[in-house]
Amino acid sequence: MPMPHHGWASVWPDRRSRTIVGLGTAQTLAWASTYYLPAMLAGPMAHELGVGTPTVFAAFSGALVIAAILGPVAGRRIDVHGGRLVLVATSLIAALGLALLAVADDPLVLFLAWGVLGIAMGGGLYEAAFATIVRLYGRDARGAITGVTLMAGFASTAGWPLTAWWADAVGWRGACAVWALLHLAVGLPIHLRLPSPSSGAGQHSGPCAAAGAPSHRPAAGTAILLALAFAVTWFTSTAMAAHLPRILQLAGLGLAAAVAVAALVGPAQVGARLLEFLLMRRMHPLLSARLAGMAHPLGAALLLILGPAAAGAFALLHGAGNGILTIAKGTLPLILFGPAGYGARQGLLMLPARLAQAAAPFLFGLAMERYGLASLWLSLLLGLIATAALLRLRAPVASG
């Protein structure tokens, strides 16, 4: 008599659910161990290697540039073969990069390690996960994209405390080594179990959530507007991730209060994604993106006008808007252009956003040094530009 199987598949009998939960878990790991790593480890890395903290962030920015350049390449690969091979490779490459970081003994190895991690980020973060989902489920991918971002919204909430805990227990090198092992023990098995797309899957199959197939190919202006909106919102998102506690201090909060209020961003992101998953999926993604685009400018205006009394509202509005816009980065290209060639197109659309992301901490930091809290007018203006770009977009007409 065969023994009952109590593995992952028995807990999640639905293959689609297993894919969503698996990718959500792997994305949480990928973001926590790369994008959110410098916030906790840049200081001790710089101290031990005898360099300034900006040098560590320069290496991190270099990784983001590499990720931007490689994004379209990974996307094209996923379009042709599905996401399994690309994501398996990025699990191995991320483990290698973190292992190199753990043994870095001079700035050259530091930059080399972050360069390897940049390769992993180029084919292993949201764009690759979204392209994998679209390749599997075609126009029916919106709910799966939301589900993955809903889980990965906890990357900073879980990643920052875990990194700090491991760094305190075994040092920053040990923390990097633990993350490397998790890529091999958790991320790699998940990616190996991803289903392969059937012939033609993701190209024309499945109903489109909230919209039909485009009856014509959108003009090049559509891609430019979408790329502009993505670049502007990713600049602001990354700038806030790097500087939000300091901005709140400039608004009049003490350090402890600023950190506590900044911590509201994570739950707000997850809450907004849950709202999108439960209620807003009945709404066209373009409408929800427009509403989300207004969230940061509204919160920034409140903070600039009302001061510390509006700090909580600012953090919640920024987090909620950012949470929905992350989903929009996956769903809007699908709705506006269709699933054919999604991965390569997504990589190209996000190329300016990745470059803006790489520059954001440095440029917004300069603005804060020069203008203080008034630098928030910059992100407010950028948010209005993004919203204007989204308002210029038009939903495709469903074909009969």
C-alpha positions as a Markdown table, in Angstrom:
| # | Residue | x | y | z |
|---|---|---|---|---|
| 1 | Met | 0.0 | 0.0 | 0.0 |
| 2 | Pro | 1.6 | 3.3 | -1.0 |
| 3 | Met | 2.4 | 5.8 | 1.7 |
| 4 | Pro | 0.4 | 9.0 | 1.5 |
| 5 | His | 2.3 | 12.0 | 0.1 |
| 6 | His | 2.4 | 15.0 | 2.5 |
| 7 | Gly | 4.4 | 17.4 | 0.4 |
| 8 | Trp | 3.7 | 20.8 | -1.1 |
| 9 | Ala | 1.3 | 19.3 | -3.7 |
| 10 | Ser | -0.9 | 17.7 | -1.1 |
| 11 | Val | -1.3 | 21.0 | 0.7 |
| 12 | Trp | -2.1 | 22.9 | -2.5 |
| 13 | Pro | -3.8 | 20.4 | -4.8 |
| 14 | Asp | -4.5 | 23.1 | -7.4 |
| 15 | Arg | -1.5 | 23.4 | -9.7 |
| 16 | Arg | -2.2 | 27.1 | -10.4 |
| 17 | Ser | -2.4 | 27.8 | -6.6 |
| 18 | Arg | 0.9 | 25.9 | -6.1 |
| 19 | Thr | 2.5 | 28.0 | -8.8 |
| 20 | Ile | 1.3 | 31.3 | -7.3 |
| 21 | Val | 2.3 | 30.4 | -3.8 |
| 22 | Gly | 5.7 | 29.1 | -5.0 |
| 23 | Leu | 6.5 | 32.2 | -7.1 |
| 24 | Gly | 5.3 | 34.4 | -4.2 |
| 25 | Thr | 7.6 | 32.7 | -1.8 |
| 26 | Ala | 10.6 | 32.7 | -4.2 |
| 27 | Gln | 10.0 | 36.4 | -5.0 |
| 28 | Thr | 9.9 | 37.2 | -1.3 |
| 29 | Leu | 13.2 | 35.5 | -0.9 |
| 30 | Ala | 14.7 | 37.2 | -4.0 |
| 31 | Trp | 13.7 | 40.7 | -3.0 |
| 32 | Ala | 14.7 | 40.3 | 0.7 |
| 33 | Ser | 18.2 | 38.9 | -0.2 |
| 34 | Thr | 19.1 | 41.5 | -2.9 |
| 35 | Tyr | 17.1 | 44.7 | -3.1 |
| 36 | Tyr | 16.5 | 45.1 | 0.6 |
| 37 | Leu | 19.9 | 43.8 | 1.7 |
| 38 | Pro | 22.0 | 47.0 | 1.7 |
| 39 | Ala | 19.7 | 48.9 | 4.1 |
| 40 | Met | 20.7 | 46.5 | 6.9 |
| 41 | Leu | 24.3 | 45.5 | 5.8 |
| 42 | Ala | 25.8 | 48.5 | 4.0 |
| 43 | Gly | 27.1 | 50.0 | 7.2 |
| 44 | Pro | 28.9 | 46.9 | 8.6 |
| 45 | Met | 30.2 | 46.0 | 5.1 |
| 46 | Ala | 31.7 | 49.4 | 4.6 |
| 47 | His | 33.3 | 49.4 | 8.1 |
| 48 | Glu | 35.0 | 46.1 | 7.7 |
| 49 | Leu | 36.1 | 46.6 | 4.1 |
| 50 | Gly | 37.5 | 50.0 | 4.9 |
| 51 | Val | 35.3 | 52.0 | 2.4 |
| 52 | Gly | 32.6 | 54.6 | 2.8 |
| 53 | Thr | 28.9 | 53.5 | 3.0 |
| 54 | Pro | 28.3 | 55.3 | -0.4 |
| 55 | Thr | 30.7 | 52.9 | -2.0 |
| 56 | Val | 28.5 | 50.0 | -1.0 |
| 57 | Phe | 25.5 | 51.7 | -2.4 |
| 58 | Ala | 27.4 | 52.5 | -5.6 |
| 59 | Ala | 28.0 | 48.8 | -6.0 |
| 60 | Phe | 24.3 | 48.2 | -5.4 |
| 61 | Ser | 23.4 | 50.9 | -8.0 |
| 62 | Gly | 25.7 | 49.1 | -10.5 |
| 63 | Ala | 23.8 | 45.9 | -9.8 |
| 64 | Leu | 20.5 | 47.7 | -10.6 |
| 65 | Val | 22.0 | 49.0 | -13.9 |
| 66 | Ile | 23.1 | 45.4 | -14.9 |
| 67 | Ala | 19.6 | 44.2 | -14.0 |
| 68 | Ala | 18.0 | 46.9 | -16.2 |
| 69 | Ile | 20.2 | 45.9 | -19.2 |
| 70 | Leu | 19.6 | 42.2 | -18.8 |
| 71 | Gly | 15.8 | 42.4 | -18.2 |
| 72 | Pro | 14.8 | 42.4 | -21.9 |
| 73 | Val | 17.1 | 39.4 | -22.6 |
| 74 | Ala | 15.6 | 37.4 | -19.8 |
| 75 | Gly | 12.1 | 38.4 | -21.0 |
| 76 | Arg | 12.7 | 37.1 | -24.5 |
| 77 | Arg | 14.0 | 33.9 | -23.1 |
| 78 | Ile | 10.8 | 33.4 | -21.0 |
| 79 | Asp | 8.6 | 34.2 | -24.0 |
| 80 | Val | 10.2 | 31.3 | -25.9 |
| 81 | His | 10.8 | 28.7 | -23.3 |
| 82 | Gly | 8.8 | 29.7 | -20.2 |
| 83 | Gly | 10.2 | 30.8 | -16.9 |
| 84 | Arg | 11.6 | 27.7 | -15.4 |
| 85 | Leu | 15.1 | 27.7 | -16.9 |
| 86 | Val | 15.6 | 31.4 | -16.3 |
| 87 | Leu | 14.4 | 31.4 | -12.7 |
| 88 | Val | 16.4 | 28.2 | -11.9 |
| 89 | Ala | 19.5 | 29.9 | -13.2 |
| 90 | Thr | 18.8 | 33.1 | -11.2 |
| 91 | Ser | 18.5 | 31.0 | -8.0 |
| 92 | Leu | 22.0 | 29.6 | -8.6 |
| 93 | Ile | 23.4 | 33.0 | -9.6 |
| 94 | Ala | 21.9 | 34.7 | -6.6 |
| 95 | Ala | 23.5 | 32.1 | -4.3 |
| 96 | Leu | 26.8 | 32.6 | -6.0 |
| 97 | Gly | 26.6 | 36.4 | -5.7 |
| 98 | Leu | 25.7 | 36.2 | -2.0 |
| 99 | Ala | 28.5 | 33.7 | -1.4 |
| 100 | Leu | 31.0 | 36.1 | -3.1 |
| 101 | Leu | 29.6 | 38.9 | -0.9 |
| 102 | Ala | 30.2 | 36.8 | 2.2 |
| 103 | Val | 33.9 | 36.3 | 1.4 |
| 104 | Ala | 34.6 | 39.8 | 0.0 |
| 105 | Asp | 37.8 | 41.2 | 1.4 |
| 106 | Asp | 38.3 | 44.3 | -0.8 |
| 107 | Pro | 36.2 | 46.7 | -2.9 |
| 108 | Leu | 37.0 | 44.8 | -6.1 |
| 109 | Val | 35.3 | 41.6 | -4.8 |
| 110 | Leu | 32.5 | 43.7 | -3.4 |
| 111 | Phe | 31.7 | 45.2 | -6.8 |
| 112 | Leu | 32.1 | 41.7 | -8.4 |
| 113 | Ala | 29.6 | 40.2 | -6.0 |
| 114 | Trp | 27.1 | 42.9 | -6.6 |
| 115 | Gly | 27.6 | 42.5 | -10.4 |
| 116 | Val | 26.7 | 38.8 | -10.1 |
| 117 | Leu | 23.7 | 39.8 | -8.0 |
| 118 | Gly | 22.7 | 42.3 | -10.7 |
| 119 | Ile | 22.6 | 39.4 | -13.2 |
| 120 | Ala | 20.3 | 37.5 | -10.8 |
| 121 | Met | 18.1 | 40.5 | -10.3 |
| 122 | Gly | 17.8 | 41.0 | -14.0 |
| 123 | Gly | 16.2 | 37.6 | -14.5 |
| 124 | Gly | 14.8 | 36.9 | -11.1 |
| 125 | Leu | 12.6 | 39.7 | -9.8 |
| 126 | Tyr | 9.0 | 40.8 | -10.6 |
| 127 | Glu | 9.4 | 41.2 | -14.4 |
| 128 | Ala | 10.6 | 37.6 | -14.8 |
| 129 | Ala | 7.9 | 36.3 | -12.5 |
| 130 | Phe | 5.2 | 38.3 | -14.3 |
| 131 | Ala | 6.4 | 37.1 | -17.7 |
| 132 | Thr | 6.4 | 33.5 | -16.4 |
| 133 | Ile | 2.8 | 33.8 | -15.3 |
| 134 | Val | 1.7 | 35.4 | -18.6 |
| 135 | Arg | 3.5 | 32.6 | -20.5 |
| 136 | Leu | 1.5 | 30.1 | -18.5 |
| 137 | Tyr | -1.9 | 31.7 | -18.2 |
| 138 | Gly | -2.1 | 34.3 | -21.0 |
| 139 | Arg | -4.9 | 36.9 | -20.6 |
| 140 | Asp | -6.1 | 35.2 | -17.4 |
| 141 | Ala | -2.9 | 36.2 | -15.5 |
| 142 | Arg | -4.1 | 39.3 | -13.6 |
| 143 | Gly | -5.2 | 37.4 | -10.5 |
| 144 | Ala | -2.0 | 35.3 | -10.4 |
| 145 | Ile | 0.2 | 38.5 | -10.7 |
| 146 | Thr | -1.7 | 40.0 | -7.8 |
| 147 | Gly | -1.3 | 36.9 | -5.7 |
| 148 | Val | 2.4 | 36.8 | -6.2 |
| 149 | Thr | 2.8 | 40.5 | -5.4 |
| 150 | Leu | 0.5 | 40.1 | -2.4 |
| 151 | Met | 3.0 | 37.5 | -0.9 |
| 152 | Ala | 6.2 | 39.3 | -1.9 |
| 153 | Gly | 4.9 | 42.5 | -0.3 |
| 154 | Phe | 6.2 | 41.1 | 2.9 |
| 155 | Ala | 9.8 | 41.0 | 1.5 |
| 156 | Ser | 11.0 | 44.0 | 3.5 |
| 157 | Thr | 8.8 | 43.2 | 6.5 |
| 158 | Ala | 10.4 | 39.8 | 6.8 |
| 159 | Gly | 13.8 | 40.5 | 5.2 |
| 160 | Trp | 14.9 | 43.4 | 7.2 |
| 161 | Pro | 14.4 | 41.8 | 10.7 |
| 162 | Leu | 15.9 | 38.5 | 9.5 |
| 163 | Thr | 18.9 | 40.1 | 8.0 |
| 164 | Ala | 19.5 | 42.2 | 11.2 |
| 165 | Trp | 19.0 | 39.1 | 13.4 |
| 166 | Trp | 21.4 | 37.0 | 11.4 |
| 167 | Ala | 23.9 | 39.8 | 11.2 |
| 168 | Asp | 23.8 | 40.2 | 15.0 |
| 169 | Ala | 24.1 | 36.4 | 15.5 |
| 170 | Val | 26.8 | 35.5 | 12.9 |
| 171 | Gly | 27.9 | 38.8 | 11.4 |
| 172 | Trp | 27.1 | 40.4 | 8.0 |
| 173 | Arg | 29.1 | 37.7 | 6.2 |
| 174 | Gly | 27.1 | 35.0 | 7.9 |
| 175 | Ala | 23.8 | 36.7 | 7.0 |
| 176 | Cys | 24.8 | 36.7 | 3.3 |
| 177 | Ala | 25.8 | 33.0 | 3.6 |
| 178 | Val | 22.4 | 32.2 | 5.1 |
| 179 | Trp | 20.6 | 34.0 | 2.3 |
| 180 | Ala | 22.7 | 32.1 | -0.3 |
| 181 | Leu | 21.8 | 28.8 | 1.3 |
| 182 | Leu | 18.1 | 29.7 | 1.3 |
| 183 | His | 18.3 | 30.3 | -2.5 |
| 184 | Leu | 19.6 | 26.8 | -2.9 |
| 185 | Ala | 17.3 | 25.2 | -0.3 |
| 186 | Val | 14.0 | 27.1 | -1.0 |
| 187 | Gly | 14.2 | 29.1 | -4.2 |
| 188 | Leu | 15.8 | 26.5 | -6.4 |
| 189 | Pro | 13.4 | 23.7 | -5.6 |
| 190 | Ile | 10.4 | 26.0 | -6.1 |
| 191 | His | 11.7 | 27.1 | -9.5 |
| 192 | Leu | 12.5 | 23.5 | -10.5 |
| 193 | Arg | 8.8 | 22.6 | -9.9 |
| 194 | Leu | 7.4 | 25.3 | -12.1 |
| 195 | Pro | 5.2 | 23.9 | -14.8 |
| 196 | Ser | 6.3 | 24.1 | -18.5 |
| 197 | Pro | 3.9 | 26.1 | -20.7 |
| 198 | Ser | 2.0 | 24.0 | -23.2 |
| 199 | Ser | 2.4 | 24.8 | -26.9 |
| 200 | Gly | 0.9 | 28.2 | -27.5 |
| 201 | Ala | 0.1 | 28.8 | -23.9 |
| 202 | Gly | 0.1 | 32.3 | -22.8 |
| 203 | Gln | -0.3 | 33.6 | -26.3 |
| 204 | His | -4.1 | 33.5 | -26.9 |
| 205 | Ser | -5.5 | 31.4 | -24.1 |
| 206 | Gly | -7.8 | 32.4 | -21.3 |
| 207 | Pro | -10.2 | 35.3 | -20.8 |
| 208 | Cys | -8.8 | 38.7 | -20.1 |
| 209 | Ala | -9.7 | 40.0 | -16.7 |
| 210 | Ala | -11.7 | 43.2 | -17.1 |
| 211 | Ala | -10.8 | 43.7 | -20.8 |
| 212 | Gly | -10.9 | 41.9 | -24.1 |
| 213 | Ala | -8.2 | 41.4 | -26.6 |
| 214 | Pro | -7.0 | 44.6 | -28.3 |
| 215 | Ser | -8.5 | 45.0 | -31.7 |
| 216 | His | -5.4 | 46.8 | -33.0 |
| 217 | Arg | -1.8 | 47.1 | -32.0 |
| 218 | Pro | -1.4 | 50.2 | -29.8 |
| 219 | Ala | 0.7 | 53.1 | -31.1 |
| 220 | Ala | 4.3 | 53.6 | -30.0 |
| 221 | Gly | 3.2 | 56.5 | -28.0 |
| 222 | Thr | 1.4 | 54.1 | -25.7 |
| 223 | Ala | 4.7 | 52.3 | -24.9 |
| 224 | Ile | 6.4 | 55.7 | -24.3 |
| 225 | Leu | 3.7 | 56.9 | -21.9 |
| 226 | Leu | 3.7 | 53.6 | -20.0 |
| 227 | Ala | 7.5 | 53.5 | -19.7 |
| 228 | Leu | 7.4 | 57.1 | -18.5 |
| 229 | Ala | 4.8 | 56.3 | -15.8 |
| 230 | Phe | 6.8 | 53.3 | -14.7 |
| 231 | Ala | 10.1 | 55.2 | -14.6 |
| 232 | Val | 8.7 | 58.0 | -12.5 |
| 233 | Thr | 6.9 | 55.8 | -10.0 |
| 234 | Trp | 9.9 | 53.5 | -9.6 |
| 235 | Phe | 12.1 | 56.6 | -9.0 |
| 236 | Thr | 9.8 | 57.7 | -6.2 |
| 237 | Ser | 9.3 | 54.3 | -4.7 |
| 238 | Thr | 13.1 | 53.7 | -4.5 |
| 239 | Ala | 13.8 | 57.2 | -3.2 |
| 240 | Met | 11.2 | 56.7 | -0.4 |
| 241 | Ala | 12.5 | 53.2 | 0.4 |
| 242 | Ala | 16.0 | 54.8 | 1.0 |
| 243 | His | 15.0 | 58.0 | 2.7 |
| 244 | Leu | 11.5 | 57.9 | 4.2 |
| 245 | Pro | 12.6 | 57.9 | 7.9 |
| 246 | Arg | 14.8 | 60.9 | 7.2 |
| 247 | Ile | 12.0 | 62.7 | 5.4 |
| 248 | Leu | 9.7 | 62.1 | 8.3 |
| 249 | Gln | 12.3 | 63.5 | 10.7 |
| 250 | Leu | 12.6 | 66.6 | 8.5 |
| 251 | Ala | 8.9 | 67.0 | 8.9 |
| 252 | Gly | 9.3 | 67.2 | 12.6 |
| 253 | Leu | 9.1 | 63.6 | 14.0 |
| 254 | Gly | 11.7 | 62.1 | 16.3 |
| 255 | Leu | 13.8 | 59.2 | 15.2 |
| 256 | Ala | 11.7 | 56.5 | 16.9 |
| 257 | Ala | 8.4 | 58.0 | 15.7 |
| 258 | Ala | 9.8 | 58.3 | 12.1 |
| 259 | Val | 10.8 | 54.7 | 12.0 |
| 260 | Ala | 7.5 | 53.6 | 13.4 |
| 261 | Val | 5.5 | 55.6 | 10.9 |
| 262 | Ala | 7.8 | 54.4 | 8.0 |
| 263 | Ala | 7.0 | 50.9 | 9.0 |
| 264 | Leu | 3.3 | 51.5 | 8.0 |
| 265 | Val | 4.4 | 51.4 | 4.3 |
| 266 | Gly | 4.7 | 47.6 | 4.2 |
| 267 | Pro | 1.3 | 46.8 | 5.6 |
| 268 | Ala | -0.3 | 49.5 | 3.5 |
| 269 | Gln | 1.2 | 47.9 | 0.3 |
| 270 | Val | -0.1 | 44.5 | 1.3 |
| 271 | Gly | -3.5 | 45.8 | 2.3 |
| 272 | Ala | -3.9 | 47.6 | -1.0 |
| 273 | Arg | -2.9 | 44.5 | -2.9 |
| 274 | Leu | -5.4 | 42.5 | -0.9 |
| 275 | Leu | -8.1 | 45.1 | -1.8 |
| 276 | Glu | -7.1 | 44.8 | -5.4 |
| 277 | Phe | -7.3 | 41.0 | -5.2 |
| 278 | Leu | -10.7 | 41.0 | -3.6 |
| 279 | Leu | -12.5 | 44.0 | -5.0 |
| 280 | Met | -10.6 | 46.1 | -7.5 |
| 281 | Arg | -10.1 | 43.2 | -10.0 |
| 282 | Arg | -13.6 | 44.0 | -11.2 |
| 283 | Met | -12.2 | 47.4 | -12.1 |
| 284 | His | -10.1 | 48.0 | -15.3 |
| 285 | Pro | -6.4 | 47.9 | -14.3 |
| 286 | Leu | -5.9 | 51.3 | -16.0 |
| 287 | Leu | -8.5 | 52.9 | -13.6 |
| 288 | Ser | -6.9 | 51.4 | -10.5 |
| 289 | Ala | -3.5 | 52.5 | -11.7 |
| 290 | Arg | -4.7 | 56.1 | -12.1 |
| 291 | Leu | -6.1 | 56.2 | -8.6 |
| 292 | Ala | -2.9 | 54.6 | -7.2 |
| 293 | Gly | -0.8 | 57.2 | -9.1 |
| 294 | Met | -2.6 | 60.0 | -7.2 |
| 295 | Ala | -1.9 | 58.5 | -3.8 |
| 296 | His | 1.7 | 59.6 | -3.3 |
| 297 | Pro | 1.1 | 63.2 | -4.5 |
| 298 | Leu | -1.9 | 63.5 | -2.2 |
| 299 | Gly | 0.1 | 62.2 | 0.8 |
| 300 | Ala | 3.1 | 64.4 | 0.0 |
| 301 | Ala | 0.8 | 67.5 | -0.2 |
| 302 | Leu | -0.8 | 66.6 | 3.2 |
| 303 | Leu | 2.7 | 66.3 | 4.8 |
| 304 | Leu | 4.0 | 69.5 | 3.3 |
| 305 | Ile | 0.9 | 71.4 | 4.3 |
| 306 | Leu | 0.0 | 69.9 | 7.7 |
| 307 | Gly | 3.4 | 68.7 | 8.9 |
| 308 | Pro | 3.9 | 65.8 | 11.4 |
| 309 | Ala | 0.1 | 65.4 | 12.0 |
| 310 | Ala | -0.1 | 64.0 | 8.4 |
| 311 | Ala | 2.9 | 61.7 | 8.7 |
| 312 | Gly | 0.8 | 58.6 | 9.1 |
| 313 | Ala | -1.5 | 59.5 | 6.3 |
| 314 | Phe | 1.5 | 60.1 | 4.0 |
| 315 | Ala | 3.0 | 56.7 | 4.8 |
| 316 | Leu | -0.3 | 54.9 | 4.3 |
| 317 | Leu | -1.1 | 56.7 | 1.0 |
| 318 | His | 2.4 | 56.2 | -0.4 |
| 319 | Gly | 2.4 | 52.5 | 0.6 |
| 320 | Ala | -1.1 | 51.8 | -0.8 |
| 321 | Gly | -0.3 | 53.6 | -4.1 |
| 322 | Asn | 3.0 | 51.8 | -4.5 |
| 323 | Gly | 1.3 | 48.4 | -3.8 |
| 324 | Ile | -1.2 | 48.9 | -6.6 |
| 325 | Leu | 1.3 | 50.3 | -9.0 |
| 326 | Thr | 3.5 | 47.2 | -8.6 |
| 327 | Ile | 0.6 | 45.1 | -9.8 |
| 328 | Ala | -0.1 | 47.6 | -12.6 |
| 329 | Lys | 3.5 | 47.2 | -13.9 |
| 330 | Gly | 2.5 | 43.5 | -14.6 |
| 331 | Thr | -1.0 | 43.9 | -15.8 |
| 332 | Leu | -1.1 | 47.1 | -17.9 |
| 333 | Pro | 1.4 | 45.8 | -20.5 |
| 334 | Leu | -0.8 | 42.6 | -20.7 |
| 335 | Ile | -4.0 | 44.6 | -21.2 |
| 336 | Leu | -2.6 | 47.2 | -23.6 |
| 337 | Phe | -0.5 | 45.0 | -25.8 |
| 338 | Gly | -1.7 | 41.4 | -25.2 |
| 339 | Pro | 0.3 | 38.4 | -24.1 |
| 340 | Ala | 2.4 | 37.7 | -27.2 |
| 341 | Gly | 6.0 | 38.8 | -26.7 |
| 342 | Tyr | 5.1 | 40.0 | -23.1 |
| 343 | Gly | 8.4 | 39.1 | -21.5 |
| 344 | Ala | 10.7 | 41.0 | -24.0 |
| 345 | Arg | 8.3 | 44.0 | -24.0 |
| 346 | Gln | 8.1 | 44.1 | -20.2 |
| 347 | Gly | 11.9 | 44.1 | -20.1 |
| 348 | Leu | 12.1 | 47.0 | -22.5 |
| 349 | Leu | 9.3 | 49.0 | -20.8 |
| 350 | Met | 11.0 | 48.6 | -17.4 |
| 351 | Leu | 14.5 | 49.5 | -18.7 |
| 352 | Pro | 14.1 | 53.2 | -18.0 |
| 353 | Ala | 12.4 | 52.4 | -14.6 |
| 354 | Arg | 15.4 | 50.3 | -13.6 |
| 355 | Leu | 17.8 | 53.0 | -14.5 |
| 356 | Ala | 15.7 | 55.6 | -12.6 |
| 357 | Gln | 15.7 | 53.2 | -9.7 |
| 358 | Ala | 19.5 | 53.0 | -9.7 |
| 359 | Ala | 19.8 | 56.7 | -9.6 |
| 360 | Ala | 17.0 | 57.5 | -7.2 |
| 361 | Pro | 18.7 | 57.1 | -3.7 |
| 362 | Phe | 21.7 | 59.3 | -4.8 |
| 363 | Leu | 19.7 | 62.0 | -6.6 |
| 364 | Phe | 16.9 | 62.3 | -4.0 |
| 365 | Gly | 19.5 | 62.3 | -1.3 |
| 366 | Leu | 21.2 | 65.3 | -3.0 |
| 367 | Ala | 17.8 | 67.1 | -3.1 |
| 368 | Met | 17.2 | 66.4 | 0.6 |
| 369 | Glu | 20.7 | 67.8 | 1.5 |
| 370 | Arg | 20.0 | 71.0 | -0.5 |
| 371 | Tyr | 16.2 | 71.6 | 0.1 |
| 372 | Gly | 15.3 | 69.6 | 3.2 |
| 373 | Leu | 11.6 | 68.7 | 3.4 |
| 374 | Ala | 10.9 | 70.8 | 0.3 |
| 375 | Ser | 12.5 | 68.1 | -1.7 |
| 376 | Leu | 9.2 | 66.3 | -1.3 |
| 377 | Trp | 7.8 | 68.7 | -4.0 |
| 378 | Leu | 10.0 | 66.8 | -6.4 |
| 379 | Ser | 8.3 | 63.4 | -5.7 |
| 380 | Leu | 4.9 | 65.2 | -5.7 |
| 381 | Leu | 5.6 | 66.6 | -9.1 |
| 382 | Leu | 6.8 | 63.3 | -10.5 |
| 383 | Gly | 3.7 | 61.6 | -9.2 |
| 384 | Leu | 1.5 | 64.1 | -11.0 |
| 385 | Ile | 3.5 | 63.5 | -14.2 |
| 386 | Ala | 3.0 | 59.7 | -13.8 |
| 387 | Thr | -0.7 | 60.2 | -13.3 |
| 388 | Ala | -1.0 | 62.5 | -16.3 |
| 389 | Ala | 0.8 | 59.8 | -18.4 |
| 390 | Leu | -1.7 | 57.2 | -17.2 |
| 391 | Leu | -4.6 | 59.5 | -17.9 |
| 392 | Arg | -3.4 | 59.8 | -21.5 |
| 393 | Leu | -3.5 | 56.1 | -22.0 |
| 394 | Arg | -6.6 | 54.6 | -23.5 |
| 395 | Ala | -7.9 | 51.1 | -22.9 |
| 396 | Pro | -8.0 | 48.9 | -26.0 |
| 397 | Val | -11.3 | 48.2 | -27.6 |
| 398 | Ala | -12.3 | 44.6 | -27.1 |
| 399 | Ser | -12.6 | 42.6 | -30.3 |
| 400 | Gly | -15.9 | 40.9 | -31.0 |
